[in-house]
């Protein structure tokens, strides 16, 4: 047996209240023939006659009268449930669990939490930071999981965000002591800090120098400190390298070559229409990430610092 169609139930209630198929069709803004078929389908599904057709119109049977009362109650319950959900959409409550790279927790989410929770005072937030190189499917109890790689196969839905443009940097002291690389292959003779292979792009040319890192880390904060100390060459997000307090301590390396950018996506469970608390968090972050209001910029303009959100997330710092 096919499942009961709620549209057929609504058509029955409309006919019972209007008294004729034509009046019900006008109220529902559908053809009279559609209303008639809906009523027939419902009676066949229930195996009972709900209305008697007569020259004076439609008359409810005893079974129809009882069923009408139940339908009115059920439809009211559905309307109340919808109103409740809409209420939660406008004023969501409860705990939202977020997992994200440590640097995102520190430099993006933490500066925005006060405003976010000020807008939604009934929400609580639990942040679970992780190392940028960690690449596992999140636990089911995590509502939103931010990744620096787009998963090839995931049970979760994905929403892309703008990522960050990066560049190669070293300190003036290091350049004076070790010389300035002039080609990507020159990097193999320098002390470099990183984790995964460096993919450098210049026009249509792409190269991946065979670098053996002296220090292996995916944390750009560690790389920044090592670069400023004069240790070697690092890859840094431009928003980090061009901050006022460190700008004069770093020199761009191979400026004609672009470093593969980092992009970002959010993974979440749920149907096409998100749960209210996930929806409002993702929409809230949309107002900031990759825009002039991004907290990482410290009031600078966003142009040149971020990628288009359509780019597929790739590697870590």
C-alpha positions in Angstrom: 0.0 0.0 0.0 1.3 3.5 -0.9 1.9 5.9 1.9 -0.8 8.4 2.8 -0.5 11.7 0.8 -1.0 14.7 3.1 -2.1 16.7 0.1 -5.0 14.4 -0.3 -5.9 14.9 3.3 -5.7 18.7 2.9 -8.0 18.4 -0.2 -10.5 16.4 1.8 -10.6 18.9 4.7 -11.0 21.8 2.2 -13.9 20.0 0.5 -15.5 19.2 3.8 -15.3 22.8 4.9 -16.2 24.4 1.5 -19.1 22.0 0.7 -18.2 21.6 -3.0 -15.3 20.5 -5.1 -15.3 23.8 -7.0 -15.2 25.9 -3.9 -12.4 23.7 -2.4 -10.4 24.0 -5.7 -10.7 27.7 -5.6 -9.5 27.9 -2.0 -6.5 25.6 -2.7 -5.8 27.3 -6.1 -5.7 24.0 -8.0 -8.0 22.5 -10.7 -11.3 21.0 -9.6 -10.3 17.7 -11.3 -7.2 17.5 -9.0 -9.3 17.9 -5.9 -11.7 15.2 -7.1 -8.8 12.8 -7.8 -7.3 13.5 -4.4 -10.6 12.7 -2.7 -11.0 9.5 -4.6 -7.4 8.4 -3.8 -7.9 9.1 -0.1 -11.1 7.0 0.0 -9.4 4.2 -1.8 -6.4 4.4 0.5 -8.7 4.2 3.6 -11.1 1.7 2.0 -14.1 3.8 3.2 -16.6 6.2 1.8 -16.0 9.7 3.2 -18.5 11.7 1.2 -21.7 11.0 -0.7 -22.1 12.8 -4.0 -25.5 14.3 -4.5 -27.1 16.9 -6.8 -27.0 19.3 -3.8 -23.2 18.8 -3.3 -21.2 16.6 -1.1 -22.3 15.2 2.3 -20.0 13.7 4.9 -20.7 10.1 5.9 -20.5 9.2 9.6 -17.0 7.9 8.9 -16.2 11.1 7.0 -17.2 13.2 10.0 -15.0 11.3 12.4 -12.1 11.3 10.0 -12.5 15.1 9.5 -12.1 15.8 13.2 -9.0 13.7 13.3 -7.6 15.4 10.2 -8.2 18.8 11.6 -6.4 17.9 14.8 -3.5 16.4 12.8 -3.1 19.3 10.5 -3.2 21.7 13.4 -0.4 19.7 15.1 1.6 19.9 11.9 1.1 23.7 11.7 2.2 24.0 15.3 5.3 22.0 14.7 6.1 24.1 11.7 5.7 27.3 13.8 7.9 25.8 16.5 10.6 25.0 14.0 10.4 28.5 12.5 10.7 29.9 16.0 13.9 27.9 16.5 15.1 29.3 13.2 14.7 32.8 14.3 15.9 32.1 17.9 17.9 28.8 17.8 19.0 27.3 21.1 21.1 24.5 22.5 24.7 23.4 21.9 26.5 23.6 18.6 29.7 21.6 18.3 32.4 22.8 15.9 35.7 21.1 14.9 38.2 23.2 13.0 42.0 23.7 12.6 43.7 25.3 15.5 44.6 28.5 13.6 41.0 28.9 12.5 39.7 28.5 16.0 42.2 31.1 17.2 42.2 33.7 14.4 38.7 33.4 12.9 36.1 31.9 15.3 37.4 33.2 18.7 37.3 36.9 17.6 33.8 36.5 16.3 32.2 34.5 19.2 31.2 37.5 21.2 29.1 38.9 18.4 27.7 35.6 17.3 26.6 34.6 20.8 25.3 38.2 21.3 23.0 37.7 18.3 21.9 34.2 19.5 21.9 34.3 23.3 20.2 30.8 23.6 23.1 29.1 21.9 26.2 27.6 23.4 29.3 26.7 21.3 31.8 24.0 21.9 35.0 24.3 19.8 37.2 21.3 19.2 40.5 22.4 17.6 42.7 20.0 15.7 46.1 20.0 13.9 45.7 21.2 10.3 47.2 17.9 8.9 44.6 15.8 10.6 42.4 14.3 7.9 39.7 12.1 9.4 36.0 12.0 9.0 34.5 13.8 12.1 32.5 12.1 14.8 28.8 12.1 14.4 28.3 14.4 17.4 30.2 17.3 15.7 27.7 19.6 14.0 30.1 21.4 11.7 33.5 20.2 10.7 35.8 22.6 8.9 38.4 21.1 6.6 41.3 22.3 4.5 40.7 19.5 2.0 37.5 18.7 0.2 36.8 15.0 1.0 36.6 12.7 -2.0 33.9 10.7 -0.2 31.9 11.8 2.8 28.5 11.2 4.3 28.2 14.9 5.0 27.1 17.8 2.9 29.8 20.4 2.0 29.8 24.1 1.9 32.8 25.9 0.5 34.3 29.1 1.9 37.0 31.4 0.6 40.5 30.2 1.4 43.8 32.1 1.8 46.4 33.1 -0.6 50.0 32.3 0.5 53.5 33.2 -0.4 57.1 32.2 0.3 59.0 34.3 2.9 62.3 34.5 4.8 63.9 37.1 7.0 66.5 39.7 5.8 69.0 38.1 8.1 68.5 34.7 6.5 68.8 36.2 3.0 72.0 38.0 3.8 73.5 34.8 5.3 72.2 32.2 2.8 71.4 34.2 -0.4 68.1 34.6 -2.2 66.6 31.7 -4.2 66.0 32.7 -7.8 64.3 29.5 -9.1 62.1 27.0 -7.3 64.9 24.4 -7.6 67.1 26.6 -5.6 64.9 25.9 -2.6 66.3 22.4 -2.3 69.6 24.0 -1.1 67.9 26.1 1.6 66.6 25.4 5.1 62.8 25.2 4.6 59.9 24.7 7.0 56.7 23.0 6.0 54.8 19.7 5.9 53.5 18.6 2.5 55.2 19.2 -0.9 55.3 22.8 -2.1 53.5 23.2 -5.4 54.5 26.4 -7.1 52.7 27.9 -10.1 53.8 30.5 -12.7 51.3 30.9 -15.6 50.9 27.4 -17.1 54.0 26.1 -15.5 53.7 24.0 -12.3 56.7 22.7 -10.3 57.1 20.8 -7.1 60.7 21.1 -5.8 62.2 18.1 -4.1 62.5 19.8 -0.7 63.6 18.0 2.5 62.2 20.1 5.3 64.5 20.9 8.2 61.5 21.4 10.4 58.2 19.6 9.6 55.1 21.4 10.8 51.7 22.4 9.3 51.2 25.2 11.8 51.9 28.6 10.1 52.4 30.2 13.5 55.4 28.0 14.2 56.7 28.7 10.6 56.3 32.4 11.1 58.4 32.4 14.3 61.1 30.4 12.7 61.2 32.7 9.7 61.4 35.8 11.8 64.2 34.2 13.8 66.2 33.8 10.6 65.9 30.1 10.5 64.9 29.6 6.8 62.2 29.8 4.1 58.6 29.2 4.9 55.1 29.4 3.3 52.8 31.8 5.1 49.2 33.1 4.5 49.5 36.6 3.2 47.3 37.9 5.9 49.8 36.7 8.5 53.0 37.7 6.7 51.8 41.3 5.9 50.6 42.2 9.4 52.1 45.5 10.6 54.1 43.9 13.5 55.9 41.4 11.2 55.9 43.0 7.8 59.3 44.5 8.1 60.8 41.2 9.4 60.0 39.2 6.2 61.1 39.4 2.6 59.0 37.7 -0.2 60.8 34.9 -1.9 60.2 34.0 -5.6 57.5 36.6 -5.9 56.8 35.7 -9.6 55.7 32.2 -8.4 52.3 31.6 -6.8 52.0 29.1 -4.0 49.0 26.8 -4.1 46.4 28.4 -1.9 44.6 26.9 1.0 40.8 26.7 0.7 38.2 25.8 3.2 35.0 23.9 3.4 32.4 23.1 6.1 31.0 19.6 6.4 27.7 18.9 8.1 25.0 16.4 8.4 21.4 17.1 7.4 18.9 17.4 4.6 18.8 20.1 1.9 17.4 22.5 4.5 19.9 22.8 7.3 19.0 22.6 11.0 18.6 26.1 12.4 21.7 26.3 14.5 24.0 25.0 11.7 22.3 27.4 9.2 22.8 30.5 11.3 26.4 29.6 12.1 27.4 29.0 8.4 25.5 32.2 7.3 27.1 34.2 10.1 30.6 33.1 9.0 29.7 34.0 5.4 29.5 37.6 6.5 33.2 37.5 7.6 35.3 34.8 6.0 37.1 36.2 3.0 35.6 39.7 3.2 36.9 43.1 4.5 35.4 42.1 7.8 37.5 39.0 8.2 39.2 39.3 11.7 42.5 38.0 10.3 42.9 41.2 8.3 42.9 43.5 11.3 40.9 46.1 9.3 42.9 45.8 6.0 41.1 45.2 2.7 40.4 41.6 1.6 41.4 42.0 -2.0 44.4 39.8 -2.9 44.3 37.9 0.4 41.7 35.3 -0.3 40.7 32.7 -2.9 37.3 32.4 -4.7 35.1 30.0 -2.8 34.6 27.8 -5.9 38.1 26.5 -5.6 38.4 23.0 -4.4 40.1 22.8 -0.9 43.6 21.4 -1.2 46.6 21.2 1.1 47.4 22.6 4.5 50.0 25.3 5.4 
